């Protein structure tokens, strides 16, 4: 078997508490972080990706809420949070009227589902996120929970890739 990339080896060799802290920056669900940490060592990015997918698939509703707690409302990146601002870069320069519509649609979604609208915002415009929010709003709770789970998986994947790219 070939050697894992250096960044992946370094991540896998991180002590338990340090790895937990790093993984909680990727996803704020302690259950997810513990499951991904327990799956090491990872021999390549595909194994880490599979660990992310497996951990996401096994999260309970409470765990999903923990994971969502680490995300800003779409259209309102967390001030001073570079990750939040980078992921929501697509809202920069958006017309105020579109941002107002996004805020109103977010409020309606949150009232219906009890949590923020979660979408992998990387590479999306404000208009695209608003369209997706409107498309998903009619969903029932179970369908929307699965949408959230998949969007979280995609976000985690991007964050893990960026983490490994930075560590190289």
C-alpha positions as CSV (number, residue, x, y, z in Angstrom):
1,X,0.0,0.0,0.0
2,X,1.3,3.5,-0.8
3,X,2.0,6.0,1.9
4,X,-0.8,8.5,2.8
5,X,-0.2,12.1,1.8
6,X,1.9,14.0,4.4
7,X,-1.0,16.2,5.5
8,X,-3.3,13.3,6.0
9,X,-0.6,11.4,8.0
10,X,-0.1,14.5,10.1
11,X,-3.8,14.8,10.8
12,X,-4.1,11.1,11.6
13,X,-1.2,11.4,14.0
14,X,-2.7,14.3,15.9
15,X,-3.4,13.6,19.6
16,X,-7.0,12.8,20.6
17,X,-7.8,16.2,22.1
18,X,-6.1,18.1,19.3
19,X,-7.9,16.1,16.6
20,X,-11.2,16.5,18.3
21,X,-10.7,20.3,18.3
22,X,-9.7,20.3,14.6
23,X,-12.6,18.1,13.6
24,X,-15.1,20.3,15.6
25,X,-13.9,23.2,13.5
26,X,-15.0,21.2,10.5
27,X,-18.3,20.1,12.0
28,X,-19.7,21.2,15.4
29,X,-21.3,17.8,16.1
30,X,-19.3,16.0,18.8
31,X,-20.7,12.7,17.6
32,X,-19.5,13.3,14.1
33,X,-16.0,14.4,15.3
34,X,-15.7,11.3,17.5
35,X,-16.8,8.9,14.7
36,X,-14.4,10.4,12.2
37,X,-11.5,10.4,14.7
38,X,-12.3,6.7,15.6
39,X,-12.0,5.8,11.9
40,X,-8.3,6.7,11.6
41,X,-5.8,6.0,10.2
42,X,-6.9,7.2,6.8
43,X,-4.7,6.0,4.0
44,X,-6.0,8.5,1.4
45,X,-8.5,11.3,1.1
46,X,-11.1,8.8,-0.1
47,X,-11.0,7.0,3.2
48,X,-11.4,10.3,5.1
49,X,-14.2,11.2,2.8
50,X,-15.9,7.8,3.4
51,X,-15.5,8.4,7.2
52,X,-17.2,11.7,6.8
53,X,-20.1,10.2,4.8
54,X,-20.5,7.3,7.2
55,X,-20.5,9.6,10.3
56,X,-23.0,11.9,8.7
57,X,-25.3,9.1,7.8
58,X,-25.4,7.9,11.4
59,X,-26.1,11.2,13.1
60,X,-29.3,11.4,15.1
61,X,-31.7,14.4,14.9
62,X,-30.0,15.9,18.0
63,X,-26.6,15.4,16.4
64,X,-27.8,17.1,13.2
65,X,-28.9,20.1,15.4
66,X,-25.4,20.1,16.9
67,X,-23.9,20.2,13.5
68,X,-26.1,23.0,12.3
69,X,-25.3,25.1,15.3
70,X,-21.9,25.8,13.8
71,X,-23.3,27.4,10.7
72,X,-24.4,31.0,10.1
73,X,-27.7,31.9,8.6
74,X,-27.4,32.1,4.8
75,X,-27.0,35.7,3.8
76,X,-25.5,36.6,7.1
77,X,-21.9,35.2,7.5
78,X,-20.5,35.3,11.0
79,X,-18.6,38.5,11.3
80,X,-14.9,37.8,11.7
81,X,-15.3,34.1,10.9
82,X,-13.1,33.6,7.8
83,X,-14.7,30.2,7.0
84,X,-18.2,31.6,7.1
85,X,-17.3,34.6,5.0
86,X,-15.4,32.4,2.5
87,X,-18.3,29.9,2.2
88,X,-20.8,32.7,1.7
89,X,-18.7,34.8,-0.6
90,X,-21.5,34.5,-3.2
91,X,-23.6,37.1,-1.3
92,X,-21.0,39.8,-1.8
93,X,-22.4,42.6,-4.0
94,X,-25.9,41.2,-4.0
95,X,-28.7,43.8,-4.4
96,X,-30.3,44.7,-1.0
97,X,-33.7,43.6,-2.3
98,X,-32.4,40.1,-2.9
99,X,-30.8,40.0,0.6
100,X,-34.1,41.2,2.1
101,X,-35.9,38.3,0.3
102,X,-33.3,35.9,1.5
103,X,-33.8,37.1,5.1
104,X,-37.6,36.8,4.8
105,X,-37.3,33.3,3.3
106,X,-34.8,32.3,6.0
107,X,-37.2,33.4,8.7
108,X,-40.1,31.5,7.2
109,X,-37.9,28.4,6.9
110,X,-36.7,28.6,10.5
111,X,-40.2,29.1,11.7
112,X,-41.3,25.9,9.8
113,X,-38.3,23.6,10.5
114,X,-36.9,25.1,13.8
115,X,-33.4,25.5,12.5
116,X,-31.4,27.6,10.0
117,X,-31.6,26.8,6.3
118,X,-28.5,24.8,5.6
119,X,-26.9,24.6,2.1
120,X,-23.4,24.1,0.8
121,X,-23.0,27.8,-0.1
122,X,-19.5,27.4,-1.7
123,X,-19.7,28.6,-5.3
124,X,-23.4,29.7,-5.0
125,X,-24.8,33.1,-5.6
126,X,-27.4,34.7,-3.2
127,X,-30.0,34.2,-5.9
128,X,-29.1,30.6,-6.3
129,X,-29.3,30.0,-2.5
130,X,-32.7,31.8,-2.4
131,X,-34.0,29.6,-5.2
132,X,-32.9,26.5,-3.4
133,X,-34.4,27.7,-0.1
134,X,-37.8,28.3,-1.9
135,X,-37.5,24.9,-3.6
136,X,-36.9,23.1,-0.3
137,X,-39.4,25.0,1.8
138,X,-42.4,22.8,0.8
139,X,-40.6,19.7,2.0
140,X,-41.8,17.7,5.0
141,X,-39.5,17.5,8.1
142,X,-38.1,14.1,7.3
143,X,-37.2,15.0,3.7
144,X,-35.6,18.2,4.8
145,X,-33.6,16.5,7.5
146,X,-32.1,14.3,4.8
147,X,-31.4,17.4,2.6
148,X,-29.6,19.0,5.6
149,X,-27.6,15.8,6.2
150,X,-26.4,15.8,2.6
151,X,-25.6,19.5,2.6
152,X,-23.6,19.1,5.8
153,X,-21.7,16.2,4.3
154,X,-20.7,18.3,1.3
155,X,-19.7,21.2,3.6
156,X,-17.6,18.9,5.7
157,X,-16.0,17.4,2.6
158,X,-14.9,20.9,1.4
159,X,-13.7,21.8,4.8
160,X,-11.7,18.6,5.2
161,X,-10.1,19.1,1.8
162,X,-9.2,22.7,2.7
163,X,-7.8,21.5,6.0
164,X,-5.5,19.0,4.2
165,X,-4.5,21.5,1.5
166,X,-3.5,24.0,4.3
167,X,-1.5,21.3,6.2
168,X,0.7,20.4,3.1
